[in-house]
Structure formats: structure tokens, C-alpha cells
Amino acid sequence: MEPAGTTVTTTAAAAYPRKILDYMEGFLVSKTLFTACELGVFDLLASSQHPLSLEEVALGIRASQDGTERLLAACTGLDLLNTHTLDGQVMYSNTEQSSVYLTQSSPVSLTQSIHYSSKTIYLCWHYLTDAVREGSNQYEKAFGVKSEDLFEALYRSEEEMVKFMQLMNSIWNICGRDVVTAFNLSPFTTIYDLGGCSGALAKQCVLAYPECTVTIFDLPKVVKTSREHFVTNDNQRVSFHEGDFFKDALPDADLYILARILHDWTDVRSIELLTKVYRACRPGGGVLVVEALLCEDGSGPLTAQLYSLNMLVQTEGKERTAAEYTALLTAAGFQNIQVERTGKIYDAVLGRK
């Protein structure tokens, strides 16, 4: 007997739940990608002048031939590798996408982002059920680190901090130009990038607007690491200011950028920060908020919905709709708020003083 309210059909969809199975097995896909990157499969193939055999790949990544064969087959099925037949032997090479995004030598490589997803985000998501039940992040369960101070947990070691900064660097190398050109920012010549991290977005900004200067405002240890690993002295129009934007005074500027910052925090803390920005902002200046915007009815995009779950397991915040960000900006005093959807992952909201 079927439970009340259950309707049994004999349609093809009901007989074979392909979409549900795809979702259920989604972690198999992500872990295959993570493992291939961690073992250096794509880097090995990129460094070769010709396609490699199974034996050559297994030797190059120092892995068993049996395990390597299965991994390469899965990567081929995911369209991450090409296969070629030479003298009856299967040979492997990177696809165009793998060459561009999955090799460390590429200027728009996502490998560091993938490593961070594998070693940090994936472990937090193991406790998603607990996060939903408790309504709080899961750093203590995942890593044994209390999260009263969010970024003390996030930057729990220098190695982890560098990993996070590499993640942000790879994201803005790919998406940065889209968001800094969503509006014409040329009238704003003095810009502060609050929580600017690796400086990748600041670099995109000065490339797009030759008359502007950008100051990265971030914690002292982040600034130190950014200077050592990400921003060279050649970037004359990118500078640094050490500080905690919740605790320390903000220098006055024409424009403040908050890129993937507000989604870390509650509405109360977001308004606190935006109010502080409003007071420091020069008359006629503004704030550029960069986030993954949800549809107003909450129906999508799926990426933003999943990111919101990620905020639950890792932070105090959430992803929001354009109307919700408009309300936060308005509460802080900003006016003439404009929203621009880029058609990519991240969108832009501009508020004026």
C-alpha cells in the first residue's frame, strides 16, 4: 500500500530517476576532478609535447596503473581528457578547457580554488546536515577550531590563509573584469577595496580604469602575505592599508568595493559595515557590492542557492536578492541604488552617497 498522497506513475521519468541519480552521485564527479588535480594529471599532460600512454601517466603521477586507468577513464567521460589511438595503444591529452583552467601554468588556472574546495570546503560540507539543524557554521566540528571570530577560523594557519587567498585570486582573475566594468567607475579615482585579499580584483580595476588608484584594506597578516605572493612592486597604482574594517577607521575615498564580503555576515553586521563606509565616503562617492544575486522569488540561480548553503556551513551570512542588498544599502544611507546582472556568477550593486 502506498502512503497517503503518493501517486505512482509508469512514465519513463518515474521509472528511471536520472536527475535524482545525477544529483546523488554529484560528489563522485567533484572528487574525481579534485583527485586528478591533486595528483597533477593535467599538469603532467600539459608539460608533455605529445599525448601520453596510461603507463607514462601512472609513472608521472606516481600512482598505481590500475587506479590511474580508472581515473583517466572517468576524466575522459567528463570531457576533461581526450583519447587518441596510436599503434593500437590508447593515449591521453588535455581538452582545451583542462589546458586553460586545470593546469597551474595557466594565468586563469582554477587549480588552487579546486585544492581549497577539496581540502577545506568539502570537509565543512560533511556537516551540512548539522549546519541546517543548528543554523550555524561547522568549523569546530570540521577542524576543531572555534569560530567566534570568523576569520581567525578561516585563517587558522598561514598555509590555510594562503590557500584561501589563492582561491580568491583565481576567482577574480576570471570574473573580476566583468564586475568592475558592470558600471562605469571612471568617475571614482580613489578606490578602497575592503577585504581585497590577494589584490586580483584591484588589478582588474586599475587595468579597466587607468586614472584610478586602488588601496587594498585588509588584516595585517593578509597584507603581508599578499605582498609576498600576489602583488609586486610593479603595480604602482595598487597599494595597501592594514586594518580591520569593523574595528578601525576607514580612510575617505570616492568608492569602496565590497566583493564577496557582505555574504559572510548577518544583516545587522552588514548594515554596521555599510554605515561605516557611508560615513567615510566622500560626497558624490559610492560603494560597489559584488555578490552572487538570488532571484527575487528565491527560484535560483542554482549556483547562488548552493553558495548560500556554503555560507551556512562556513560563515555567519547568506546569499541575498538584489532587493535585500538594496535594503541594506538604504538602511546605511546610500541612495540611487543600481543593480547590474553580469550573466556570470557574480553581479554588481552600486549605491551612491
Short mmCIF file of the C-alpha atoms (twelve columns), coordinates in Angstrom:
data_MODEL
# 
_entry.id   MODEL 
# 
loop_
_atom_site.group_PDB 
_atom_site.id 
_atom_site.type_symbol 
_atom_site.label_atom_id 
_atom_site.label_alt_id 
_atom_site.label_comp_id 
_atom_site.label_asym_id 
_atom_site.label_seq_id 
_atom_site.Cartn_x 
_atom_site.Cartn_y 
_atom_site.Cartn_z 
_atom_site.pdbx_PDB_model_num 
ATOM 1   C CA . MET A 1   0.000  0.000  0.000   1 
ATOM 2   C CA . GLU A 2   1.329  3.432  -0.954  1 
ATOM 3   C CA . PRO A 3   1.465  6.196  1.672   1 
ATOM 4   C CA . ALA A 4   -1.367 8.715  1.556   1 
ATOM 5   C CA . GLY A 5   -0.827 11.387 -1.060  1 
ATOM 6   C CA . THR A 6   1.578  9.258  -3.115  1 
ATOM 7   C CA . THR A 7   0.787  8.814  -6.792  1 
ATOM 8   C CA . VAL A 8   2.543  6.036  -8.653  1 
ATOM 9   C CA . THR A 9   3.074  6.592  -12.378 1 
ATOM 10  C CA . THR A 10  4.610  4.475  -15.077 1 
ATOM 11  C CA . THR A 11  6.214  7.299  -17.047 1 
ATOM 12  C CA . ALA A 12  9.813  7.000  -18.129 1 
ATOM 13  C CA . ALA A 13  10.826 9.723  -15.673 1 
ATOM 14  C CA . ALA A 14  9.303  7.887  -12.756 1 
ATOM 15  C CA . ALA A 15  10.666 4.535  -13.869 1 
ATOM 16  C CA . TYR A 16  14.236 5.847  -14.107 1 
ATOM 17  C CA . PRO A 17  15.034 8.896  -11.940 1 
ATOM 18  C CA . ARG A 18  18.091 10.054 -13.913 1 
ATOM 19  C CA . LYS A 19  18.207 13.575 -12.489 1 
ATOM 20  C CA . ILE A 20  17.983 12.351 -8.898  1 
ATOM 21  C CA . LEU A 21  20.718 9.821  -9.531  1 
ATOM 22  C CA . ASP A 22  22.874 12.535 -11.103 1 
ATOM 23  C CA . TYR A 23  22.427 14.728 -8.028  1 
ATOM 24  C CA . MET A 24  23.032 11.823 -5.677  1 
ATOM 25  C CA . GLU A 25  26.281 10.959 -7.439  1 
ATOM 26  C CA . GLY A 26  27.448 14.533 -7.916  1 
ATOM 27  C CA . PHE A 27  30.121 14.178 -5.240  1 
ATOM 28  C CA . LEU A 28  31.724 11.423 -7.334  1 
ATOM 29  C CA . VAL A 29  32.270 13.939 -10.124 1 
ATOM 30  C CA . SER A 30  33.749 16.619 -7.860  1 
ATOM 31  C CA . LYS A 31  36.081 14.182 -6.119  1 
ATOM 32  C CA . THR A 32  37.267 12.833 -9.471  1 
ATOM 33  C CA . LEU A 33  38.168 16.385 -10.516 1 
ATOM 34  C CA . PHE A 34  39.795 17.124 -7.150  1 
ATOM 35  C CA . THR A 35  41.899 13.954 -7.285  1 
ATOM 36  C CA . ALA A 36  43.064 14.455 -10.865 1 
ATOM 37  C CA . CYS A 37  44.197 17.994 -9.970  1 
ATOM 38  C CA . GLU A 38  45.862 16.948 -6.722  1 
ATOM 39  C CA . LEU A 39  47.797 14.182 -8.479  1 
ATOM 40  C CA . GLY A 40  48.871 16.570 -11.215 1 
ATOM 41  C CA . VAL A 41  47.323 14.709 -14.153 1 
ATOM 42  C CA . PHE A 42  46.575 17.844 -16.184 1 
ATOM 43  C CA . ASP A 43  49.929 19.458 -15.386 1 
ATOM 44  C CA . LEU A 44  51.767 16.320 -16.500 1 
ATOM 45  C CA . LEU A 45  49.907 16.180 -19.791 1 
ATOM 46  C CA . ALA A 46  50.410 19.923 -20.333 1 
ATOM 47  C CA . SER A 47  54.170 19.581 -19.866 1 
ATOM 48  C CA . SER A 48  54.383 16.784 -22.442 1 
ATOM 49  C CA . GLN A 49  54.945 17.575 -26.109 1 
ATOM 50  C CA . HIS A 50  52.668 14.720 -27.135 1 
ATOM 51  C CA . PRO A 51  49.818 12.552 -25.743 1 
ATOM 52  C CA . LEU A 52  50.877 10.100 -23.032 1 
ATOM 53  C CA . SER A 53  50.063 6.448  -22.502 1 
ATOM 54  C CA . LEU A 54  48.497 5.005  -19.366 1 
ATOM 55  C CA . GLU A 55  51.885 3.703  -18.235 1 
ATOM 56  C CA . GLU A 56  53.521 7.117  -18.728 1 
ATOM 57  C CA . VAL A 57  50.796 8.927  -16.801 1 
ATOM 58  C CA . ALA A 58  50.856 6.420  -13.920 1 
ATOM 59  C CA . LEU A 59  54.636 6.752  -13.676 1 
ATOM 60  C CA . GLY A 60  54.474 10.543 -13.896 1 
ATOM 61  C CA . ILE A 61  51.925 10.955 -11.085 1 
ATOM 62  C CA . ARG A 62  53.451 8.124  -9.004  1 
ATOM 63  C CA . ALA A 63  50.245 6.136  -8.827  1 
ATOM 64  C CA . SER A 64  49.151 2.560  -9.464  1 
ATOM 65  C CA . GLN A 65  48.436 1.659  -13.049 1 
ATOM 66  C CA . ASP A 66  45.045 0.191  -12.165 1 
ATOM 67  C CA . GLY A 67  43.933 3.274  -10.219 1 
ATOM 68  C CA . THR A 68  45.301 5.627  -12.873 1 
ATOM 69  C CA . GLU A 69  43.451 3.779  -15.638 1 
ATOM 70  C CA . ARG A 70  40.146 4.182  -13.806 1 
ATOM 71  C CA . LEU A 71  40.811 7.846  -13.048 1 
ATOM 72  C CA . LEU A 72  41.734 8.629  -16.667 1 
ATOM 73  C CA . ALA A 73  38.638 6.815  -17.917 1 
ATOM 74  C CA . ALA A 74  36.418 8.885  -15.624 1 
ATOM 75  C CA . CYS A 75  38.142 12.131 -16.653 1 
ATOM 76  C CA . THR A 76  37.616 11.189 -20.289 1 
ATOM 77  C CA . GLY A 77  33.939 10.540 -19.592 1 
ATOM 78  C CA . LEU A 78  33.729 14.008 -18.000 1 
ATOM 79  C CA . ASP A 79  35.251 15.589 -21.128 1 
ATOM 80  C CA . LEU A 80  38.337 16.636 -19.177 1 
ATOM 81  C CA . LEU A 81  40.672 14.467 -21.274 1 
ATOM 82  C CA . ASN A 82  40.921 13.458 -24.926 1 
ATOM 83  C CA . THR A 83  41.910 9.944  -26.037 1 
ATOM 84  C CA . HIS A 84  43.900 9.033  -29.129 1 
ATOM 85  C CA . THR A 85  44.858 5.635  -30.547 1 
ATOM 86  C CA . LEU A 86  48.458 5.189  -31.638 1 
ATOM 87  C CA . ASP A 87  49.677 1.788  -32.821 1 
ATOM 88  C CA . GLY A 88  46.730 0.207  -31.049 1 
ATOM 89  C CA . GLN A 89  47.532 1.937  -27.737 1 
ATOM 90  C CA . VAL A 90  45.252 4.482  -26.038 1 
ATOM 91  C CA . MET A 91  46.955 7.829  -25.439 1 
ATOM 92  C CA . TYR A 92  45.700 10.767 -23.349 1 
ATOM 93  C CA . SER A 93  45.847 14.554 -23.698 1 
ATOM 94  C CA . ASN A 94  44.115 17.563 -22.121 1 
ATOM 95  C CA . THR A 95  40.977 19.068 -23.579 1 
ATOM 96  C CA . GLU A 96  41.001 22.811 -24.277 1 
ATOM 97  C CA . GLN A 97  39.104 23.542 -21.042 1 
ATOM 98  C CA . SER A 98  41.509 21.446 -18.981 1 
ATOM 99  C CA . SER A 99  44.504 23.189 -20.530 1 
ATOM 100 C CA . VAL A 100 43.069 26.623 -19.724 1 
ATOM 101 C CA . TYR A 101 41.566 26.066 -16.268 1 
ATOM 102 C CA . LEU A 102 43.117 22.931 -14.752 1 
ATOM 103 C CA . THR A 103 46.846 23.488 -15.253 1 
ATOM 104 C CA . GLN A 104 48.880 25.502 -12.761 1 
ATOM 105 C CA . SER A 105 50.805 27.274 -15.530 1 
ATOM 106 C CA . SER A 106 47.660 28.894 -16.945 1 
ATOM 107 C CA . PRO A 107 47.081 32.562 -15.966 1 
ATOM 108 C CA . VAL A 108 43.410 31.773 -15.301 1 
ATOM 109 C CA . SER A 109 44.012 28.436 -13.578 1 
ATOM 110 C CA . LEU A 110 41.382 27.203 -11.114 1 
ATOM 111 C CA . THR A 111 43.645 24.581 -9.566  1 
ATOM 112 C CA . GLN A 112 44.188 26.482 -6.303  1 
ATOM 113 C CA . SER A 113 40.458 27.032 -5.996  1 
ATOM 114 C CA . ILE A 114 39.945 23.306 -6.561  1 
ATOM 115 C CA . HIS A 115 42.523 22.404 -3.895  1 
ATOM 116 C CA . TYR A 116 40.779 24.696 -1.382  1 
ATOM 117 C CA . SER A 117 37.397 23.208 -2.260  1 
ATOM 118 C CA . SER A 118 38.783 19.710 -1.748  1 
ATOM 119 C CA . LYS A 119 40.717 20.260 1.471   1 
ATOM 120 C CA . THR A 120 38.512 22.806 3.258   1 
ATOM 121 C CA . ILE A 121 35.042 23.413 1.833   1 
ATOM 122 C CA . TYR A 122 34.389 19.723 1.178   1 
ATOM 123 C CA . LEU A 123 35.203 18.865 4.797   1 
ATOM 124 C CA . CYS A 124 32.813 21.543 6.089   1 
ATOM 125 C CA . TRP A 125 30.065 20.219 3.832   1 
ATOM 126 C CA . HIS A 126 30.368 16.848 5.518   1 
ATOM 127 C CA . TYR A 127 28.464 18.560 8.356   1 
ATOM 128 C CA . LEU A 128 25.793 20.252 6.241   1 
ATOM 129 C CA . THR A 129 23.029 18.320 7.993   1 
ATOM 130 C CA . ASP A 130 24.256 19.672 11.338  1 
ATOM 131 C CA . ALA A 131 24.538 23.182 9.887   1 
ATOM 132 C CA . VAL A 132 20.920 23.091 8.707   1 
ATOM 133 C CA . ARG A 133 19.704 21.784 12.065  1 
ATOM 134 C CA . GLU A 134 21.755 24.227 14.119  1 
ATOM 135 C CA . GLY A 135 21.768 27.234 11.788  1 
ATOM 136 C CA . SER A 136 25.485 27.798 12.343  1 
ATOM 137 C CA . ASN A 137 28.836 27.159 10.656  1 
ATOM 138 C CA . GLN A 138 30.735 23.938 11.214  1 
ATOM 139 C CA . TYR A 139 34.384 24.940 11.609  1 
ATOM 140 C CA . GLU A 140 34.682 23.468 15.090  1 
ATOM 141 C CA . LYS A 141 33.429 20.047 14.000  1 
ATOM 142 C CA . ALA A 142 35.420 20.036 10.764  1 
ATOM 143 C CA . PHE A 143 38.721 21.410 12.080  1 
ATOM 144 C CA . GLY A 144 38.477 21.698 15.874  1 
ATOM 145 C CA . VAL A 145 38.662 25.490 15.669  1 
ATOM 146 C CA . LYS A 146 36.093 27.677 17.423  1 
ATOM 147 C CA . SER A 147 34.600 30.313 15.159  1 
ATOM 148 C CA . GLU A 148 33.671 33.214 17.443  1 
ATOM 149 C CA . ASP A 149 35.998 35.226 15.215  1 
ATOM 150 C CA . LEU A 150 35.125 34.068 11.708  1 
ATOM 151 C CA . PHE A 151 38.425 34.947 10.073  1 
ATOM 152 C CA . GLU A 152 40.511 33.537 12.897  1 
ATOM 153 C CA . ALA A 153 38.880 30.228 11.969  1 
ATOM 154 C CA . LEU A 154 39.207 30.844 8.242   1 
ATOM 155 C CA . TYR A 155 42.863 31.852 8.585   1 
ATOM 156 C CA . ARG A 156 43.654 29.221 11.205  1 
ATOM 157 C CA . SER A 157 47.154 28.725 9.817   1 
ATOM 158 C CA . GLU A 158 49.397 30.543 7.370   1 
ATOM 159 C CA . GLU A 159 49.073 27.641 4.940   1 
ATOM 160 C CA . GLU A 160 45.275 27.820 5.102   1 
ATOM 161 C CA . MET A 161 45.323 31.586 4.643   1 
ATOM 162 C CA . VAL A 162 47.467 31.277 1.506   1 
ATOM 163 C CA . LYS A 163 45.089 28.616 0.152   1 
ATOM 164 C CA . PHE A 164 42.094 30.904 0.692   1 
ATOM 165 C CA . MET A 165 43.893 33.826 -0.938  1 
ATOM 166 C CA . GLN A 166 44.786 31.649 -3.920  1 
ATOM 167 C CA . LEU A 167 41.111 30.714 -4.188  1 
ATOM 168 C CA . MET A 168 40.080 34.381 -4.275  1 
ATOM 169 C CA . ASN A 169 42.890 35.181 -6.695  1 
ATOM 170 C CA . SER A 170 41.764 32.553 -9.205  1 
ATOM 171 C CA . ILE A 171 38.133 33.679 -8.989  1 
ATOM 172 C CA . TRP A 172 38.844 37.349 -9.696  1 
ATOM 173 C CA . ASN A 173 41.351 36.532 -12.434 1 
ATOM 174 C CA . ILE A 174 38.388 35.018 -14.277 1 
ATOM 175 C CA . CYS A 175 35.385 37.056 -13.066 1 
ATOM 176 C CA . GLY A 176 36.949 40.340 -11.951 1 
ATOM 177 C CA . ARG A 177 36.710 42.355 -15.150 1 
ATOM 178 C CA . ASP A 178 33.002 41.546 -15.523 1 
ATOM 179 C CA . VAL A 179 32.111 43.059 -12.165 1 
ATOM 180 C CA . VAL A 180 34.365 46.134 -12.241 1 
ATOM 181 C CA . THR A 181 33.009 47.067 -15.688 1 
ATOM 182 C CA . ALA A 182 29.356 46.338 -14.877 1 
ATOM 183 C CA . PHE A 183 29.101 50.099 -14.200 1 
ATOM 184 C CA . ASN A 184 31.273 52.940 -15.460 1 
ATOM 185 C CA . LEU A 185 33.541 53.518 -12.457 1 
ATOM 186 C CA . SER A 186 35.816 56.033 -14.183 1 
ATOM 187 C CA . PRO A 187 34.478 58.996 -12.127 1 
ATOM 188 C CA . PHE A 188 35.834 57.319 -8.977  1 
ATOM 189 C CA . THR A 189 39.587 57.859 -8.926  1 
ATOM 190 C CA . THR A 190 40.355 56.952 -5.304  1 
ATOM 191 C CA . ILE A 191 39.125 53.441 -4.546  1 
ATOM 192 C CA . TYR A 192 39.418 51.250 -1.455  1 
ATOM 193 C CA . ASP A 193 38.898 47.504 -1.859  1 
ATOM 194 C CA . LEU A 194 37.779 46.397 1.602   1 
ATOM 195 C CA . GLY A 195 38.886 42.837 2.283   1 
ATOM 196 C CA . GLY A 196 40.786 42.988 -1.019  1 
ATOM 197 C CA . CYS A 197 42.779 39.873 -0.109  1 
ATOM 198 C CA . SER A 198 45.184 38.862 -2.912  1 
ATOM 199 C CA . GLY A 199 44.666 42.069 -4.901  1 
ATOM 200 C CA . ALA A 200 43.364 40.316 -8.022  1 
ATOM 201 C CA . LEU A 201 40.228 42.478 -8.185  1 
ATOM 202 C CA . ALA A 202 42.274 45.628 -7.543  1 
ATOM 203 C CA . LYS A 203 44.490 44.716 -10.509 1 
ATOM 204 C CA . GLN A 204 41.435 44.257 -12.730 1 
ATOM 205 C CA . CYS A 205 40.167 47.649 -11.606 1 
ATOM 206 C CA . VAL A 206 43.332 49.584 -12.448 1 
ATOM 207 C CA . LEU A 207 43.514 47.797 -15.804 1 
ATOM 208 C CA . ALA A 208 39.966 48.868 -16.656 1 
ATOM 209 C CA . TYR A 209 40.345 52.436 -15.328 1 
ATOM 210 C CA . PRO A 210 43.812 53.914 -15.999 1 
ATOM 211 C CA . GLU A 211 43.109 57.064 -13.938 1 
ATOM 212 C CA . CYS A 212 42.223 55.298 -10.695 1 
ATOM 213 C CA . THR A 213 44.270 54.043 -7.760  1 
ATOM 214 C CA . VAL A 214 43.130 51.154 -5.588  1 
ATOM 215 C CA . THR A 215 44.106 50.558 -1.966  1 
ATOM 216 C CA . ILE A 216 43.625 47.065 -0.570  1 
ATOM 217 C CA . PHE A 217 42.328 47.352 3.003   1 
ATOM 218 C CA . ASP A 218 42.815 44.074 4.861   1 
ATOM 219 C CA . LEU A 219 44.158 42.451 8.014   1 
ATOM 220 C CA . PRO A 220 47.918 42.904 8.619   1 
ATOM 221 C CA . LYS A 221 48.727 39.230 8.063   1 
ATOM 222 C CA . VAL A 222 46.742 39.209 4.821   1 
ATOM 223 C CA . VAL A 223 48.552 42.305 3.590   1 
ATOM 224 C CA . LYS A 224 51.898 40.715 4.439   1 
ATOM 225 C CA . THR A 225 51.043 37.558 2.505   1 
ATOM 226 C CA . SER A 226 49.632 39.496 -0.430  1 
ATOM 227 C CA . ARG A 227 52.842 41.495 -0.731  1 
ATOM 228 C CA . GLU A 228 54.923 38.325 -0.576  1 
ATOM 229 C CA . HIS A 229 52.911 36.194 -3.007  1 
ATOM 230 C CA . PHE A 230 50.482 38.205 -5.129  1 
ATOM 231 C CA . VAL A 231 51.150 41.940 -5.611  1 
ATOM 232 C CA . THR A 232 54.544 43.031 -6.891  1 
ATOM 233 C CA . ASN A 233 56.094 46.487 -6.764  1 
ATOM 234 C CA . ASP A 234 55.322 46.797 -10.477 1 
ATOM 235 C CA . ASN A 235 51.692 47.519 -9.584  1 
ATOM 236 C CA . GLN A 236 52.266 51.236 -8.931  1 
ATOM 237 C CA . ARG A 237 48.557 52.066 -8.654  1 
ATOM 238 C CA . VAL A 238 47.772 49.285 -6.174  1 
ATOM 239 C CA . SER A 239 48.711 49.915 -2.531  1 
ATOM 240 C CA . PHE A 240 47.845 48.549 0.916   1 
ATOM 241 C CA . HIS A 241 46.290 49.706 4.162   1 
ATOM 242 C CA . GLU A 242 46.424 47.391 7.170   1 
ATOM 243 C CA . GLY A 243 43.352 47.207 9.358   1 
ATOM 244 C CA . ASP A 244 40.137 45.513 10.454  1 
ATOM 245 C CA . PHE A 245 37.254 47.209 8.678   1 
ATOM 246 C CA . PHE A 246 34.903 46.530 11.598  1 
ATOM 247 C CA . LYS A 247 37.261 47.916 14.253  1 
ATOM 248 C CA . ASP A 248 39.490 50.503 12.566  1 
ATOM 249 C CA . ALA A 249 38.756 53.845 10.931  1 
ATOM 250 C CA . LEU A 250 38.233 53.837 7.172   1 
ATOM 251 C CA . PRO A 251 40.142 56.468 5.151   1 
ATOM 252 C CA . ASP A 252 37.943 58.664 2.957   1 
ATOM 253 C CA . ALA A 253 37.631 57.664 -0.690  1 
ATOM 254 C CA . ASP A 254 35.473 58.088 -3.796  1 
ATOM 255 C CA . LEU A 255 34.470 54.438 -3.979  1 
ATOM 256 C CA . TYR A 256 34.594 51.410 -1.697  1 
ATOM 257 C CA . ILE A 257 34.431 47.897 -3.101  1 
ATOM 258 C CA . LEU A 258 32.890 45.103 -1.034  1 
ATOM 259 C CA . ALA A 259 33.399 41.988 -3.156  1 
ATOM 260 C CA . ARG A 260 32.115 38.768 -1.590  1 
ATOM 261 C CA . ILE A 261 32.235 40.436 1.823   1 
ATOM 262 C CA . LEU A 262 28.636 41.069 2.893   1 
ATOM 263 C CA . HIS A 263 27.580 37.473 2.205   1 
ATOM 264 C CA . ASP A 264 29.845 36.447 5.116   1 
ATOM 265 C CA . TRP A 265 27.827 38.436 7.657   1 
ATOM 266 C CA . THR A 266 24.372 38.834 9.194   1 
ATOM 267 C CA . ASP A 267 22.135 41.732 8.172   1 
ATOM 268 C CA . VAL A 268 22.996 43.565 11.403  1 
ATOM 269 C CA . ARG A 269 26.741 43.364 10.852  1 
ATOM 270 C CA . SER A 270 26.370 44.180 7.157   1 
ATOM 271 C CA . ILE A 271 24.478 47.389 7.977   1 
ATOM 272 C CA . GLU A 272 27.116 48.202 10.599  1 
ATOM 273 C CA . LEU A 273 29.865 47.946 7.982   1 
ATOM 274 C CA . LEU A 274 27.904 49.774 5.272   1 
ATOM 275 C CA . THR A 275 27.091 52.622 7.676   1 
ATOM 276 C CA . LYS A 276 30.770 52.953 8.447   1 
ATOM 277 C CA . VAL A 277 31.527 53.030 4.718   1 
ATOM 278 C CA . TYR A 278 28.822 55.666 4.141   1 
ATOM 279 C CA . ARG A 279 30.278 57.973 6.773   1 
ATOM 280 C CA . ALA A 280 33.796 57.691 5.327   1 
ATOM 281 C CA . CYS A 281 32.660 58.064 1.717   1 
ATOM 282 C CA . ARG A 282 33.220 61.420 0.031   1 
ATOM 283 C CA . PRO A 283 30.123 63.328 -1.164  1 
ATOM 284 C CA . GLY A 284 29.144 62.011 -4.587  1 
ATOM 285 C CA . GLY A 285 31.052 58.800 -3.952  1 
ATOM 286 C CA . GLY A 286 29.685 55.320 -3.582  1 
ATOM 287 C CA . VAL A 287 30.015 51.659 -2.750  1 
ATOM 288 C CA . LEU A 288 30.198 48.729 -5.181  1 
ATOM 289 C CA . VAL A 289 28.818 45.484 -3.752  1 
ATOM 290 C CA . VAL A 290 29.780 42.342 -5.673  1 
ATOM 291 C CA . GLU A 291 27.851 39.173 -4.864  1 
ATOM 292 C CA . ALA A 292 26.038 36.198 -6.410  1 
ATOM 293 C CA . LEU A 293 22.465 37.510 -6.503  1 
ATOM 294 C CA . LEU A 294 19.463 35.292 -5.895  1 
ATOM 295 C CA . CYS A 295 16.293 35.788 -7.909  1 
ATOM 296 C CA . GLU A 296 13.697 37.854 -6.064  1 
ATOM 297 C CA . ASP A 297 11.362 34.865 -5.701  1 
ATOM 298 C CA . GLY A 298 14.207 32.625 -4.494  1 
ATOM 299 C CA . SER A 299 13.851 30.342 -7.534  1 
ATOM 300 C CA . GLY A 300 17.549 30.498 -8.469  1 
ATOM 301 C CA . PRO A 301 20.119 30.663 -9.831  1 
ATOM 302 C CA . LEU A 302 21.131 27.233 -8.547  1 
ATOM 303 C CA . THR A 303 24.746 28.369 -8.106  1 
ATOM 304 C CA . ALA A 304 23.677 31.158 -5.750  1 
ATOM 305 C CA . GLN A 305 21.379 28.789 -3.850  1 
ATOM 306 C CA . LEU A 306 24.263 26.365 -3.319  1 
ATOM 307 C CA . TYR A 307 26.569 29.237 -2.348  1 
ATOM 308 C CA . SER A 308 24.038 30.219 0.292   1 
ATOM 309 C CA . LEU A 309 24.282 26.744 1.794   1 
ATOM 310 C CA . ASN A 310 28.051 27.151 1.689   1 
ATOM 311 C CA . MET A 311 27.722 30.380 3.678   1 
ATOM 312 C CA . LEU A 312 25.721 28.411 6.234   1 
ATOM 313 C CA . VAL A 313 28.434 25.790 6.762   1 
ATOM 314 C CA . GLN A 314 31.317 28.292 6.706   1 
ATOM 315 C CA . THR A 315 30.199 31.766 7.827   1 
ATOM 316 C CA . GLU A 316 27.522 33.817 9.613   1 
ATOM 317 C CA . GLY A 317 25.960 35.039 6.391   1 
ATOM 318 C CA . LYS A 318 23.960 34.067 3.315   1 
ATOM 319 C CA . GLU A 319 23.430 34.957 -0.331  1 
ATOM 320 C CA . ARG A 320 20.735 37.588 -0.903  1 
ATOM 321 C CA . THR A 321 18.445 39.046 -3.541  1 
ATOM 322 C CA . ALA A 322 19.027 42.432 -5.161  1 
ATOM 323 C CA . ALA A 323 16.138 43.828 -3.096  1 
ATOM 324 C CA . GLU A 324 17.765 42.593 0.115   1 
ATOM 325 C CA . TYR A 325 21.079 44.247 -0.739  1 
ATOM 326 C CA . THR A 326 19.198 47.410 -1.716  1 
ATOM 327 C CA . ALA A 327 17.526 47.386 1.711   1 
ATOM 328 C CA . LEU A 328 20.895 47.002 3.468   1 
ATOM 329 C CA . LEU A 329 22.407 49.869 1.460   1 
ATOM 330 C CA . THR A 330 19.373 52.079 2.048   1 
ATOM 331 C CA . ALA A 331 19.479 51.410 5.792   1 
ATOM 332 C CA . ALA A 332 23.095 52.616 5.795   1 
ATOM 333 C CA . GLY A 333 22.168 55.849 3.984   1 
ATOM 334 C CA . PHE A 334 23.050 55.088 0.349   1 
ATOM 335 C CA . GLN A 335 20.746 56.275 -2.438  1 
ATOM 336 C CA . ASN A 336 20.225 55.867 -6.200  1 
ATOM 337 C CA . ILE A 337 20.989 52.181 -5.926  1 
ATOM 338 C CA . GLN A 338 21.521 50.365 -9.238  1 
ATOM 339 C CA . VAL A 339 21.752 46.634 -9.919  1 
ATOM 340 C CA . GLU A 340 23.572 45.077 -12.850 1 
ATOM 341 C CA . ARG A 341 23.435 41.351 -13.529 1 
ATOM 342 C CA . THR A 342 26.518 40.278 -15.462 1 
ATOM 343 C CA . GLY A 343 25.143 36.971 -16.730 1 
ATOM 344 C CA . LYS A 344 28.061 35.269 -14.965 1 
ATOM 345 C CA . ILE A 345 28.382 34.007 -11.373 1 
ATOM 346 C CA . TYR A 346 28.796 37.413 -9.712  1 
ATOM 347 C CA . ASP A 347 26.665 40.525 -10.084 1 
ATOM 348 C CA . ALA A 348 27.136 44.153 -9.070  1 
ATOM 349 C CA . VAL A 349 25.152 46.637 -6.958  1 
ATOM 350 C CA . LEU A 350 26.167 50.310 -6.869  1 
ATOM 351 C CA . GLY A 351 24.979 52.725 -4.178  1 
ATOM 352 C CA . ARG A 352 25.665 56.484 -4.102  1 
ATOM 353 C CA . LYS A 353 26.150 58.948 -1.296  1 
# 
